[in-house]
C-alpha cells in the first residue's frame, strides 16, 4: 500500500510539472515530486532493520546513513525551490506573466 501512495504523490508532482502552465504551480509540483522521492528512500531504508539505532536495541537496528542523506536531500530541495521561485519572480518582473505559453511568446517576440 505504501508503494501506491508514494507513487501517486510522485505522479501528482510529475503531472504538475508537465501539465500546469503557471510557473509557481510548477515549482510547487517539483517540490511535491522531490518529497515523494525522499519518502521512497526513507521507506526503503526503514526496511533494513527493526529498531531505531538510538541505544542498545534488542533487534537489528535500522541503518541511519540513508536517513542522514535524505536530510541533506531535503536541504538541497529547499534551496532548489528557493532558487526557482527567485527566477520565477525575475521572469514575472521582466515579462509581466507567469503563464508559460505567454512567457514563451513574449521571449520569442523580444528576440526578434
N, C-alpha and C positions, 0 to 999 in steps of 0.2 A: 504494500500500500504506500509506503514511503516513496518508492520509486516513482509512482504515478503522480504524487503531489509535487515532488521536486521537478519532474519532467513537465508538469502542467505550468508551474511557475516559470520555468525556463522558456517554454514555448510562448507564454504570455509576454515575457520580456522581448523575445525574438520577434514576435508579431508586432510589438510596439515600435521596435527599431525599424523594421521593414515597412510596416503598413501605415504608420501615422505620418502626417505631414508637418505637424508642429514640432519645432526643434527642441523646445523644453520637454515636451512629452517624450520625444525620442531619448533624451538624456535620462529621464526618469525610467524609461523602459530598459535602457542599458544598465542602469543600477539594479533593476529587478533581476535581469539575467545574470549579472555578476553575483548577486545574493544567492541565486539558485545554484550556481556552480560552487560557491563556498559551502552551502548546505550539503551538496553532494559529497564533497571531500570530507567534511566533518562527519557525515553519516558513515562513509566508508571507514574512517579512522576509528569510529566508535565500535566497529565490528571486530577490531583486532584484539580485544580483551574483555574483561568482565567488570573490573572495578576502576575507580579513579586512582591515578598514581599520586596520592597525597601523602599517605603514611604507609606503614606496613599493612598490606592488604592480604587477605587470605587467598583470594583468587588471582587470576592473571591480570596485571594492570594494563590499561589502555596506553598505547604509545602516544606520548604528548607532543612529539615532533610535528605531525600533521596539523594539530590544533594550533601550535605556535605559528606555523607557516600560514595558516588561514587568518590569523590575526594580522600578519603582515599584508596578506591579500586584501583584507578589509581596509587597511590604511591606504594602500595603493588605489583601491577602488574609490575611496572618498576623494583622494587627490585627483583622480581622473574625472570624476563628476564635477568637482570644483573648477577644474580647468575647462571642461566642456561648457559649463554654464557661463564662465567668463568669456569664452569665444562666442557663444550664442548672444551674449549681451553686446559684444562689439559688433557682431553682424547686424543686430537689431538697430543699434545706433547708426550704423553706416547706411543700411538699406531700408530701414523702417518696417520690416516684416519678419515674422517667424515662420511663415508658411514656406516650405521647401520649394514648391513649384514657382511661387512668385519670386523667391530669392534667386533661384537659378535664372529666371528670365531677366531680372534686374542686373545680375552679374554679367550675363552674356551681352546685354544691351550696353553696359558700361564699357565693355571691352571693344565694342565697335567704334 
